[in-house]
Structure formats: C-alpha cells, structure tokens
Amino acid sequence: MSLISFGASAAPAPSQEDLRLYDIATAPKAERLHDDVAKLVSFGTRHTLSETQSDSRGIGAARRWIKDEFERISADCGGCLEVVMVGETVSGKRIPEPTEVVNVFAIQRGKTDPNRVVMMSGDIDSRVTDPMDFTSDSPGANDNASGVAGALEAARVLSQYQFNGTIVYAALSGEEQGLYGGDVLINYANKHDWQVQAVLNNDMIGNIAGINGVINNSTVRVFSEGVRIAETKEEAKERYFSGGENDSASRNLARNIKSLADQYMTNLDVMLVYRLDRFGRGGHHLPFNKAGLPAVRVMETNEHYDRQHQDLRTENGIEYGDVIEGVDFDFNAKLTALNAISLASMAWAPAPPTGVKIEGIMQPNTKIQWDAIKDKAVVGYRVYWRLTTESEWTLSRYVGNVSEFILKNMVIDNYLYGVAAVGKDGNTSPVVFPGAAGAF
C-alpha cells in the first residue's frame, strides 16, 4: 500500500449513500409487530423459571413459538436463515435451582465474510414486582416483547437481501434473573469462531409516554460504554495518555448508528447517552462488553416506571403493569427500522480496520496507520478527526485504498482521530480509534 498525505490527490470518493437503506428504513410494519407482541403476551408469563412443558403458557411455549416464527421467515426466503435453540443449565442469585436458560436465534450467513457477525437482540423473559414470582401473569409487552418482535420483524425485512457479513437475530433468555442469556450466546459465538463486530441490544423499544408526562415518538436513546470494561492495566495506561476514554468500539458503534439514522430516517433523533446504561442499571449488552465485544443498548427515551416490573393492579386510580395497551407500534416499527438499517449497512460494509496506530508526538504532522484489509469489498478508507471537546466525528476525508495517511500541519495534541473502511456501495464501517482503547 502507498502513503498519501493531506493535500495530495486521491481517487474520487465513492458515494456515501446506499439507496437500498431508504427502502429498508420504511419496511418494518406496525401491524406485524402488534401481532407478534400480542402472541408473546398471550403466554401469560415468560419468566425464566416459568412453565416449559405447556403449549400455551410460560417461557417454554414462548421460545418454541419464536423458533417456529423464525422458521416461517426462513421458508419465505428459501431457507436463508439457520434457526438455532441453544441453552445452558445455570443457577445463581435469582435462579436458586439449576435451570436451563435457552436462547433462540436465526443466522443469516454472509456471502463473502461469514465469520464477521452483527447482531440484534431482544429478551424473551418477563417479570412482575417480585423477581422470583414465576407464576403470576407477567405480560411483558414492552419489556421486552417489543424487542423480540423487533428482531423477528428485522429478520423478515433483511432476509429479502444478501449481505457480505453475517446477521444474527437473537431472542435471549434469563435477562431479568441476571443476564444469563448473553453469556450463553457468547459461549456459542466463541465455539463457532464468530468475529462479533456489533451487538444491538433492544430492551424496551415500544413506549412513548414517560413517567414525567412527556409523550414523544421521535427520539431514541443509544447507550454505550466509554472506557472498555474489559481493558487490561496496560491498556488503561495507554488510554490514559492518549485520550481514548470516549472512543471505545461500543461508543463508535453508537455514533455510527446515529449517523445512519441522520442519513436514512426522518422524524427520529438518536440521543447518544454516554454511559453504559441508565443510572445504576444494566442490560443484556453488558455481558458482551465484559467479553470485550462492541455492544450498545437501543431503547425508548421516555420510560414509564408504572409499567415496568409491576404486578398487574390498580391503586389510587393508577394502572400498573406492562400490558399491550402501553406499546405504540408505529414507534416500535421506527426503532426496528433503525436496527435494520444499522445491521444492513454494517453487514454490507467492510470490517472495521485493525492495527490502527497514530504518531506525531512533538511533530508538526499527524500520521495514522492501519492494517490493509484483504477484501475486494474495500474500495478505500476514510480518515476522521474532531476537536477533543466534540462528542461526534465532525470532519473526515476519503484517502483512497492506502494503509497510512499524514495530516500535514495538524498537531496530534489538538484533535482526536480515527479511520473507517469504505465499501463500494457507500457503506462505511464504524470509525476505529487508534490503539486498544478503540479496537473492534
């Protein structure tokens, strides 16, 4: 690969638009999401410890229905999905007796880069006030039938296309009891040598009415870790002196999701929340982060706590419980579309660059380097930079199919830098920040 410097000529930049993504952004249907949520609610409770033998009640019936639905979707695309049920027997603080935690997921294998995986997940299980109550009705309409329905609907939409990388649509179990399903899927991914590029954890993507009285159907939150929870002491020291505390792979994954929404969607503002999750709380992206994998939480902006983790009841004129009447299915479709365009773009795009390094201490210029990707889908690379006070990437330049680039008369101290791989159809990988702090 050749070296090119700032100011030198390069090949013309490819289009930054993939017109297919405009179609995908409007493809999810509220009616189908309603039907899926209604079916999941009909199982009465989906508590991790609930009935598994019944065909009509409990988590066993729910996961078998999800498997059947994935198989119906696969039949419609000529068998393009491999449907898997995988479980592990676990016990813990909220699982006092050994219990099988079973995930259901569908794999849409990539044509040229099948080991590279992007994933959308939702949680099957539900709960009421007492996390150990596995017999009471627990509809879990928004938390989290809305996320599972979103994964099913994304599979319906994206199974009509072919991709370079692999897409996984996952329904996870054991979330309310301690995030067990995430570990089960991570173990499966490791066993099958998956290179997990992105996990989009969807947990509550159907409510628009907040406990604070705000009603809004045009915003969504994306939570992401800033400092990698999995970093070593040596990596922490490197990050401390390079300023990478705001540029983990998960955070740049979140920025990528927002940039796609800005380009391909209307009436949806992505609110990047720069913390792992809601204050003091957690979700099913955390096991993936602990495993060193890029993962974010996608969820509604306005939560209604009377409808979360509540026994079904009415007190003082207030109705409590997570029932289907609390789900806005047009909004559910909108957030499903956000996932779909993000999955599609990343699966069509090349893998994020590896081996990204930066040089320029006490020099007038900044040099950024990366490993050349041996993939015909790569047409070149785009270098990004921003002021250290900016929360998102603001400036970039297409530099061609090279493996290093010099930004002349740009002092390394004053900006943050990154690089992304560019594909021929206008799809670009998430930006990679130099060093272990930002590696995918």
QUIBELHU-V743863 format. One record per residue. PHI is phi in whole degrees, 0 to 359 (NA if undefined). Layout:
<<PHI> <PHI>>
//
This chain:
<<NA> <268> <259> <232> <245> <301> <106> <279> <282> <218> <299> <301> <292> <290> <304> <261> <237> <244> <298> <297> <290> <294> <293> <298> <294> <247> <278> <299> <246> <300> <295> <292> <296> <301> <296> <291> <297> <300> <295> <296> <297> <295> <281> <79> <222> <237> <304> <304> <265> <280> <307> <241> <267> <294> <270> <232> <220> <97> <290> <298> <296> <296> <289> <292> <294> <300> <300> <299> <292> <301> <292> <296> <297> <296> <299> <289> <249> <72> <80> <283> <248> <260> <262> <231> <243> <221> <222> <223> <275> <227> <212> <181> <304> <255> <230> <292> <247> <309> <224> <279> <261> <243> <260> <235> <210> <239> <250> <255> <287> <289> <276> <242> <221> <291> <280> <276> <235> <242> <221> <243> <229> <222> <252> <287> <285> <227> <203> <249> <300> <276> <294> <261> <278> <253> <248> <293> <300> <219> <301> <53> <294> <273> <246> <216> <300> <297> <287> <294> <300> <298> <295> <297> <291> <299> <296> <299> <287> <280> <291> <274> <235> <245> <230> <286> <268> <269> <247> <242> <250> <237> <246> <259> <248> <74> <295> <291> <265> <141> <63> <288> <298> <299> <296> <298> <289> <298> <299> <295> <298> <295> <298> <256> <59> <289> <259> <281> <271> <199> <236> <254> <274> <256> <229> <76> <233> <223> <256> <242> <252> <274> <298> <271> <91> <283> <238> <207> <249> <237> <229> <216> <259> <236> <265> <208> <289> <268> <266> <297> <296> <268> <290> <274> <298> <294> <294> <296> <295> <298> <298> <303> <266> <256> <80> <265> <290> <244> <221> <297> <301> <298> <292> <285> <296> <299> <297> <296> <301> <296> <296> <292> <298> <298> <277> <250> <238> <241> <59> <215> <256> <272> <264> <281> <257> <271> <204> <304> <200> <302> <305> <74> <238> <215> <205> <281> <278> <299> <302> <291> <300> <298> <277> <84> <255> <292> <207> <227> <251> <255> <199> <304> <277> <252> <267> <238> <291> <293> <251> <241> <53> <235> <297> <288> <190> <235> <226> <52> <78> <257> <269> <249> <127> <265> <258> <295> <296> <272> <258> <262> <280> <295> <291> <304> <293> <295> <287> <298> <297> <301> <298> <297> <291> <291> <299> <297> <298> <290> <286> <279> <288> <292> <295> <299> <299> <244> <63> <285> <227> <220> <225> <153> <298> <58> <228> <282> <243> <241> <245> <244> <231> <202> <283> <293> <272> <273> <212> <297> <288> <277> <257> <170> <222> <237> <265> <241> <207> <204> <297> <295> <269> <276> <272> <230> <293> <248> <228> <202> <212> <286> <243> <88> <269> <235> <240> <201> <207> <251> <266> <287> <59> <243> <287> <302> <294> <263> <221> <250> <230> <198> <215> <226> <270> <247> <262> <288> <262> <91> <269> <238> <294> <303> <287> <249> <279> <298> <85> <295> <302> <247> <291> <272>>
//
